[in-house]
């Protein structure tokens, strides 16, 4: 059965669930000329709001709201939080049934309005017996790419990442904490949203066929970065010398097994740990001559 085709009985149930509050929300949006857009499990107001003039809201102006009763909507939440200051954006996480998931995010136009909202509404009893939690939202903008082969230098990686993702502000390359000739890249994006989108894109792709570990930057790495305690990245020159040694041993091994065949006609795949032309291990030899692998 097509998952996009809902059972008519389910549709009736969804419309009837929490009907009074849904009707109240619709009346509020029409009366106040409010536009709400639902995308990917969240319903958004503003970002920017209608009539907004000026730059985007500053970093540090977002708060996280949790323990929201599932049956209430933006018509009760937004006016409450607007008493602390003008909202740039509000996002409410939603279920398929039309109830909220119990948490949301509010972004203000000024940082001190966000701080005021935390002091005003943390522990606020939004319904009898239901107190909400409010705190500053952690807007992560840094990503870690670990396990990158040293043959991918900073210039190459920066160029590729700017092609694949938007709003990359800074790229730094260091030696990985892992054993081996691998590097660690730190990516800084202009906003949490840009970093989130980049993470989503990069998690579904490889770089020149190489797989890597993608995650938010840890506090331990952040401290080392601040103290300039991270090591310089591994050089492909060192890797080249290792490949030369590996090539010699491989020649000796294959020389015994394939005496009748010239080296450059040997079947199979690239056997070197890294290929300096960017081909990953396992690339068919027909794609590149063995000479370019070391």
Buried (B, 14 or more C-beta within 10 A) or exposed (E): EEEEEEEEEEEEEBEEBBEEBBEBBEEBBEEEEBEBEEEEEBBBBBBBBEEBEEEBBBEBBBBBBEEBBBBBBBBBBBEBBBEBBEBBBBBBBBEEEBBBBBBBBBBBBBBEBBBBBBEBBBEBEBEEEEEBBBEBBEBBBBBBBBBBBBBBBEEEBBEBBEEEBEBBEEBBBBBBEEEEBBBBBBBBBBBBEBBBBBBEBBEEEEBBEBEBBBEBBEEEBEEBBEEEEBEEBBBBEEBBEBBEEBBEEBEEEBEEEEEEEEBEEBEEBBBBBBBBBBBBBEBEBEEBEBEEBB
